């Protein structure tokens, strides 16, 4: 299956999981197309100063791959700055949050894989 950029669905969420500002998703494939192994494959853009609030991943894992910008990740209590080329994996009941730092958006690819 080939999906062109113009065929992808965009969605904006405000104050995602209790975070600040807006988060834009470009869904590369829908959850139904990813069944049964995954539920999300998207390009995620956090506007400057925006964040995704702390949340846990039970029975699944989420992977972020940073494309551009700078961010601060809370990886189950360990905070670290991230940038282009860095990756974060959270699962097994652990939690995370991410915040865009500086004056540029934080852009990343996000994948949520369902439990084994």
C-alpha positions in Angstrom: 0.0 0.0 0.0 1.3 3.5 -0.9 0.0 6.5 1.0 0.8 9.9 -0.3 1.2 12.9 2.0 -2.1 14.3 0.7 -4.0 11.2 1.7 -2.8 11.3 5.4 -5.3 12.5 8.0 -4.3 15.4 10.3 -5.6 15.9 13.8 -4.8 18.6 16.4 -5.3 17.9 20.1 -5.3 20.6 22.7 -3.8 20.0 26.2 -3.0 16.4 25.4 -3.0 14.2 28.5 -3.0 17.3 30.6 -0.2 18.9 28.8 0.1 22.5 27.5 -0.8 23.9 24.1 -1.4 21.9 20.9 -0.1 18.7 19.4 -0.6 18.0 15.7 -0.8 14.4 14.4 -0.4 13.4 10.8 -1.7 9.8 10.8 0.4 7.9 8.2 -1.9 4.9 8.5 -5.2 4.5 10.6 -5.4 2.3 13.6 -7.7 -0.1 11.7 -5.0 -0.4 9.0 -2.4 -1.2 11.6 -4.4 -4.0 13.4 -3.6 -6.2 15.2 0.1 -5.3 16.0 -0.1 -1.5 16.4 -2.5 1.3 17.0 -0.5 4.4 16.0 2.0 5.4 13.4 2.1 9.2 13.0 4.3 12.2 12.6 3.8 14.3 15.7 4.4 18.1 16.0 4.5 19.9 19.3 4.3 23.7 18.9 6.9 25.7 20.9 6.0 25.5 24.6 3.5 22.6 24.0 3.7 19.3 25.8 2.1 15.8 26.1 1.4 15.2 29.8 2.7 12.3 31.8 0.9 9.0 31.0 1.6 5.3 31.3 1.7 2.5 28.7 0.1 -0.7 30.0 0.1 -3.7 27.6 1.8 -1.7 24.8 4.9 0.4 24.1 5.4 3.7 22.5 8.4 4.7 20.5 9.3 8.3 19.6 12.0 9.1 17.0 13.0 12.8 17.1 13.2 14.4 13.6 13.7 18.1 14.5 13.6 20.5 17.4 14.5 20.0 21.0 12.5 18.4 23.7 12.5 17.5 27.4 11.4 13.9 28.1 10.3 12.6 31.5 11.1 8.9 31.1 9.4 7.4 34.1 10.9 10.0 36.4 14.3 10.5 34.6 14.3 13.8 32.7 16.6 14.3 29.7 16.8 16.7 26.8 16.5 15.1 23.3 17.1 16.3 19.8 17.2 15.1 16.2 18.2 11.4 15.9 17.4 10.6 19.5 14.8 7.9 20.3 12.6 7.1 23.3 10.9 3.8 24.1 8.3 3.4 26.9 6.3 0.4 27.8 5.6 -2.3 30.4 3.6 0.0 32.6 6.3 2.7 32.6 5.2 6.3 31.9 6.5 9.3 30.0 5.9 13.0 29.1 7.4 15.2 26.5 7.7 19.0 26.1 8.9 21.1 23.2 11.9 23.4 24.2 13.0 26.6 22.6 11.4 28.6 19.8 11.0 25.7 17.2 8.5 23.0 17.1 9.4 19.5 18.2 8.7 17.0 15.4 8.9 13.2 15.8 7.6 9.9 14.5 5.5 8.1 17.1 4.6 4.4 16.9 2.5 2.5 19.5 2.9 -1.2 19.4 0.4 -3.5 21.1 1.5 -6.0 23.8 2.9 -9.4 22.8 
